[in-house]
Amino acid sequence: MLVPLSWLKDYVPLPADPGALVERLTIAGLESSGVKLFGVPAAGTLRVKPEDAGLVWERDKLVVAQVLEITKHPNADSLKLVKLNYGAGEPKTVITGAENIAPGQSGMKIVLGLRGSRYFFTGKDGKKTVMTLEPKALRGIDNDAMCMSDFELGIAEESEGIIILDDADAEPGTPVQDVLGEVVVELDILPNMARCLSMHGIAREVAALTGVAATIPTPVVPVSHEKVEGKVHVEIADPKLCGRYTATVVRNVTVKDAPRWMRSRLHAAGMRPINNAVDITNYVMLEHGQPLHAFDYDVLVARAGGKAPTITVRSAKAGETLKTLDGQDRELSPDNLVIADAAGVIALAGVMGGAETEVSAATKTLLLESASFDFVSVRKTARQFNLFSEASTRFSRGVHPALAGTAAVRAAQLFHDHAGGEVLAGVVDSYPAPVPRQVIDLNAGDIERLLGFSIPPAEVARVLTALQFQVEPNGEDAWVVTTPETRLDIQAGVADLVEELARVYGYDNLPERLLPLELPEPKGNRALELEDRVRDLLADQGLNEAITYSLSSADAEAKLQPAAPQPAAEGQAGSGFVALLNPLSPERAVMRRVLLPGLLQVAQKNLEAADSVALYELGFVYLPKPGERLPAEPRKLAVVLCGRRTGAAWDDPQGVSPAKYDFYDLKGVVEGLTGDLHIPGVSFAPTRDVPWLHPMRAAELRVNGAAVGTFGELHPKVAEAFLLGERAVQVAELDLEAVLAAVPARYGYKPFSTFPPAKRDVAVVVADATPAEAVLTEIRTAGGDLLTDASLFDVYRGAGLPEGSKSLAFALTYRAPDRTLGEKEIAKAHEKVEARLKETLKAQIRGKDLA
């Protein structure tokens, strides 16, 4: 909310330093997002962005002047000569082409810019620049001064003529800075502080924060002898949707410009002045926090067939339409709360009025609406039609019904004073759902218990009283507190009151103290520690972490099933998902069951701008549990590798495609992870049961014989479905719960041997279906303690081998921890390995059994 400080000063004295005020409001929960200056320099500790500092109006060069005479320019029909009293000895004549003054007029006060004053100017290129006023002859007459407009002073981005001040404004010669200068503070009003969406609400906050008294005047309006009874009837269909509706009739109004002071305040508060009818309702809304709406009463009477109109607040009927003030035809639904008469809908309650009953220049009689609407209904309607306004913002956060009556009187007062209106006596007031005022017992013990320290009793009473609570003593250091009519947010009783006390007392004043007890001995969280360990290990291997939405769609997961039909529509989520009752979009309608769809989408986006990705995600999936309300939420780990194995370099071979990530790169990532976690019993086996993996390039990870995840190359049809084209994409999805459950709590280290190793190779011929892992297992078993390493380095199929067989070559390392192995000892150990392979696997040793 934009808060002009000159307006706020009408209700509460302000500190001399506006910067101190802004800081105090921020600490109390009314954070300022910026300050804008109009014509005045930054004062005190006020911090202003350069773009918000504006143009400073020089006190000796921009002054108030009074028009003595206006005559036509002798040499130009479009120009006028304005004779001015500007507080100096002799009057000054200025040439102007302003269209809002005419020859023969006099007496009005304007803003005069003297020689050397700076002003805004739009050049031929359309850019806004700052000019310095210099003497210049206009059609043969010298001119060294200028009648200023709102645009030229930087008050508005456009203007239709020069500034004409109110008659009661300052005397000629008064610096304009003292008359129109303004400091505007922008406050970010949180939803729980909706009461501060008004000048009165902020004034009460300032009073409580600074220890001064706020003065909120009670509006009084002269009324005619004619009463409003019988002139309009009000009906409320559902008190839950409309707690109160008041109607006031004002006759003989003259629709014209609002007074200058009102237009200036509205503009500074971020609202565009239109005419006095609209400006008065907006002004009262900003002042009281109560939105209002004015209807053309005569149009309502005509719609009622010449009878007194009946205003009904109800839900819209299916098929009803309304042309709103912005000229758009809106098709309504029963979810929309509307204002209607006998002929149909005339306004969207709390959001926008209808075009047919709007106030125009010909309007003579107004029906003034001041009401309270259900904040949920207003919020839904505003969102449905994308009609967010100052009024809907206030209603959607909650407006107390008690404000409706006071605001209506204030608006009637302004219509009487500034539109010549005659206010009919009385108000038609339908108030079926009064909000009871809460009465709360508060004592010093409650405050100390909740805050951990005490606040002086006198300060407690002062703060609550300044915030309009009624405070009555109830024994020693105890009070009976009644909530004000402006507050709807006090719901938690004592806790809410204590929060108000702490906020106004000052969070910066809270005492520092140590906890009265010693801190308990910290205990580890193994699950989180292992998660972090997994992240560190994958980062060490060069992978980057991605975090995707837990909300997904059935369509996204269906892409992982290349042979399965895709869901046809948004609602076909399937029973295998945890579905949302009110999803914001079809893409976020269910909870994910696997991590890969989200991670593949991230990979696809990254590959639009990069030539490789190495990503992982660690997160929860959500699996329905039949017969139970809540799903299972196991943790999963997904990995995606795609593109170049190494980054581009200057010495890359010309004409040779760079090496790409393949199955064995991914297997190395999985092996490195399980190895660094010291998981025992890890093995790998081929699989064809995973639909999203290439059937000939897929494997499963096993721990002690149990499958804990799968990995391999993404199925080409799945890659195409995720817009990855013909790229070879390596993916893994592991059951992290099972993997981490296998991590031992402790593991031992063996010391390095300082004795030299002995290396031997063995090539064995086995059946083609025999996995290399089975051969390695037999080698390690036979090698015993002397065999410290065994790895596959060659696979051969082809000429020289029996049909249906393959040759596997392994590099073996023998080493003893306490001695150098002799040749006979090495040969004996190696022969033992060969013998076991022959016996258990019926293998042949190449070079011995098979030439």
C-alpha positions, 0 to 999 in steps of 0.5 A: 500500500502506498502511504502519503505521509502528509495524508497520514499526518492528518490522523497521527503526529509523525516523527521528524525523521521519516526514515526512523518511522519507516524502520520502526514500521518495518520492525513491527511487521509493516515492511517498506519496499520503497519510498518515493519523493515528489518535489522534496529532498530525502531527509534524515535517515530516509533511504531512497532509490535514485529512480524514486527520488524524483525532481526536487522543486527549488524553493525559490524557483517554483512557487504559488502564484495567483492569477490576476488577469488572463488575456489573449496573446496578440499574435497567437490564438492558441496562446494566452497572457497570464498576469500573476501575483507571485509574492514579489513586488511587481506582478509577472506576465507569463505566456501559456497555451494551457487549455484549462484556463481562458481569457477573462478568468482570474483568482485561481492559484497556479504553480509558477516556475521561474527562470532556472527552475527544472522541469520534465519535458518530452522531446521529439524522440518521445523520451522524458528529459529534464529541462532548465527554464530559460528566457525565450520569446514567444510570438514576439513577446519575451517570456522567462517563466512558466505555468507548470502542469502535473507532468512537468513537476513529475507528479503524473505521467500525463496532464490535461492542463496546468495545475490549478490549486484549491482556493484555500491553499498557500499564499502567493510566493509560498514554495510549491514544495510546502504545498504539493511536496510529498513523501510516499512510503510503500508498505507490504501489507501481509494478509494477517494485517489486512486492517492496515490497508487503510490510512486509519489502520496505519495511523493506529499502528504509528500511534502504538509504535511511537507512543502518541495519540491517533485522532480518528474523526467521527464523520457527521453529515447534514441530512435532508428532511426526506427519509431513505425508507421506502426509496430502496429495499435490501435483501440478503439471500445468504448471511454467510456470504454477505454479513451486512449491506447498507444503502444510502441515497444522495440526490442532486449531485454534480459529477465533476472533478474532485477537489485538488487535494483529494486528487493529489492524495489519490494520485500519490496513493497510486490511484488515478483520479476520474471524477468526484463520484468515483474519487470519493468512494476510492478516497474513503476506501483508502481512508477507512479500508472499506470499499464502496460502490456508487450506482446511478439511482435513477437507472435502478428506478427505471429498471424497477419500472419506476418503483423503488428498487430492491437490491438483492445480494445472492449467488448468480444463476447459471447462464446469467451475464454481466457487462462490467465497468471495463466493458467486458461481458462476463458469463457468471456461475453459481460460485459468483456472489452478485448484487442484483435488482429485479431486472438482473445482475448489476455488480460482482460483489466486492469485485467490480460494478456493472456498466449499465448502472455506473455513474456518469456525467448525467447522474443526479442521484446516487445509491451508495453501497457499503457492505461486507462480503465473504472473503473466500467468495470474493477471492474466487470471483476475482481469480476467476475473472482476473479482476484484481483491484484495490477493493477485491484485495481488501475484501479478499483479506476480510473487512469487518462488517462494522466498518460499513456504517462509518464508511458510508457516513464519511462518503455521504459527508464528502458527497455533500461537501464536494458534489453538492449532494443532498443526503436522505435521512437514514440508512437502509441497513441489513445486518443479519450476521453481526460479528461478536466482539471477543472478550479475552482474559489476559494476565502478566503470567500469560505474557511471560509464559509465551514470550519468556520475559515480562512487559511492564503493565502500563506498557501493556495497557498503553499498547492495546489501547492504542490499537483500539482494544478496550482494556479494563483492569481485572485484579493485579497485573491482569486485564479484560480485553475486548477486541475492536470492531476493526479486527477480524484476525484475533482468533487465538485469544491470549496468543494473538494479544501477546503477539501484538504486544511483542510486535509493538513493544519491539522485536529489537527490544527482546532481551537476550538470555541463555537457556536455563538448562544445559544443551543435551548431548547431540545425537546423530540422525543416521538417515539424514547423514547417509543421504548427505553422504550419497550426495557427496559421493555423487558430487565427487563423481561429477554429477549435479543434483536436481530437485523436481516437483513431487507433483506429476501427471499420469501422462508423464509416467505413462511415457516410461511405458513405450508399449502401454497406451497413454492416458486420454485425459486429465481425469484418468490418473489411475488408481495406482496414484495418489491423486490431488482433489484440487490440482492447480493444473493437469501437469500437477494432478498426482504424486509421483511414483518414480523420479525419472520423468521429472529428471528426464524433463530437466535433462531435456531442457539442459541439453537444449543449451549444453552438450552433456548432462550428468544429473541425479535426484534424491527424493521421495515417491508416493505409493498408495497403500490399500485401505490406508489414508496415507501413502508409503513414501520411500526414498529413491535415487535417480541418475541420468547421464547423456552426451559427451563423456569429457568436456570440449578441449582445444586438442580434440581430434578433428573429424572424430566424434567425441566419446559419449556416456555409455552403459559402463559409465553409469555402471561405474557410477553405481559401483563407485557409490556402493563401493564408497558406502562399503556395502557388502554383497553387491552384484549385478545381473542382466534384466529385461523386465524394465519397460523404460530400459533398452532390453539388451543394455539393462542391469539390476543392482543386487545386494546380498542377492536381492534386487535394489534397483535397475539401470541401463540405457533408456529405451529409444521410444521412451527417449523420443517421448521425452523429446531426447531424440536419438541420443543414448541416455543412461538412466538409473533408479535405485531404491535408496531405502534398501541401499542405505539399509545395507550400509554397515554401521562399522567397517574395517580397514586393512593396512597396505602391504609394503611388499611388491605385488605379483601380477598374472593373467588368466584367460578362460573359455566358458559358456556364452551364458556364463556371466563374468561376475560368476567367474570373478566369484570363483577366482576370488574364492580360490585365490584366498588371502593372497589374491588382492585384486581381480578384474576383467580386461578382455572379452572375445568371441569368434574364431578359435573358440568352440561354438556357444562359448566366449573367452574372458581374460582377467588380471590377477594381483597376488600379494602377501602382507608380511613378505615377498612372494616366491615364484613357487608360491605364486604359481601354486596360488595361480594353479589353484585358481585355474583348477577351481575354474575347471572344476566348478565352471567346466572352464578351459584355460586358454594357452593350456587346455585350448590353444 
